[in-house]
Amino acid sequence: MFKNLLLFLLLIVFPIVANAHLLKENSATVTLRDGQVEVRLLVDSERWKNILKNSESWLMGDTNKVMQSGLSDKKELIFLQKLLLKYTHIQVNNFLITLKIMHSTKTPEKMHKGYIEFILLGKHTQSDITQLAVQFPKSLNRVHTNIVQPKYQLIQAGKKKVFSF
């Protein structure tokens, strides 16, 4: 009896644990460098387009724009890019950064089927960054965001460098 119960629980719990590490939501990495901000945004494009094509989402305030059905893949991508540029806001020390889309491409099928990676880039003049504000379009829903501020050091050949955090 106990073995059967244990086996049943393992069969129920194991698939949940096995899939828990797979990130099935939108994610972003914001990298702050000297004079620039880079945003790498990985978006579930099929889900996003379904939300944008749903007029009820617009009526409920879940999205700012409605994407018309029947657009070509190229026109859909242009629509998504324009939406990202209009509703993605990055502020460094309360200064709004103007972003440009540098790249957007579908991810390989084996990595994230139906996802598009957008790379946005903006320049800033702040020498000491003390605050960063990030906002993505509401229609993306939650975005798991990682902030990176690289620490650059030159390591001489054969020498050890200790980094403190």
URGI-V180808 format. One record per residue. N is the residue number from 1. PHI is phi in whole degrees, 0 to 359 (none if undefined). BURIAL is b if it has 9 or more other C-alpha atoms within 8 Angstrom, else e. Layout:
BEGIN
N;PHI;BURIAL  N;PHI;BURIAL
END
This chain:
BEGIN
1;none;e  2;297;e  3;296;e  4;295;e  5;295;e  6;297;e  7;298;e  8;300;e  9;296;e  10;297;e  11;293;e  12;283;e  13;281;e  14;302;e  15;299;e  16;293;e  17;294;e  18;296;e  19;266;e  20;296;e  21;278;e  22;281;e  23;274;e  24;255;e  25;237;b  26;293;b  27;219;b  28;219;b  29;239;b  30;255;b  31;249;b  32;261;b  33;237;e  34;301;e  35;82;b  36;209;b  37;235;b  38;242;b  39;241;b  40;254;b  41;244;b  42;256;b  43;240;b  44;287;b  45;293;b  46;295;e  47;296;e  48;298;b  49;296;b  50;297;e  51;295;b  52;290;b  53;275;b  54;268;b  55;296;e  56;294;e  57;298;b  58;293;b  59;297;e  60;277;e  61;84;e  62;280;b  63;213;b  64;269;e  65;223;e  66;248;b  67;270;b  68;288;e  69;284;e  70;86;e  71;287;e  72;291;e  73;303;e  74;295;e  75;291;e  76;297;b  77;296;e  78;298;e  79;300;b  80;297;e  81;297;b  82;297;e  83;297;b  84;299;b  85;296;b  86;284;e  87;246;b  88;262;b  89;237;b  90;238;b  91;238;b  92;247;b  93;52;b  94;70;e  95;258;e  96;290;e  97;260;b  98;279;e  99;256;b  100;232;e  101;274;b  102;270;e  103;197;e  104;211;b  105;208;e  106;289;e  107;280;b  108;301;e  109;307;e  110;287;e  111;275;e  112;217;e  113;297;e  114;83;b  115;257;b  116;237;b  117;258;b  118;251;b  119;242;b  120;248;b  121;224;b  122;218;b  123;250;b  124;218;b  125;243;e  126;280;e  127;274;e  128;234;e  129;272;e  130;246;e  131;209;e  132;226;b  133;241;b  134;230;e  135;220;e  136;248;b  137;304;b  138;302;e  139;294;b  140;285;b  141;65;e  142;288;e  143;231;b  144;290;e  145;241;e  146;242;e  147;256;e  148;236;e  149;231;e  150;299;e  151;247;e  152;264;e  153;215;e  154;265;e  155;252;e  156;293;e  157;305;e  158;76;e  159;261;e  160;256;e  161;236;e  162;260;e  163;256;e  164;252;e  165;234;e
END
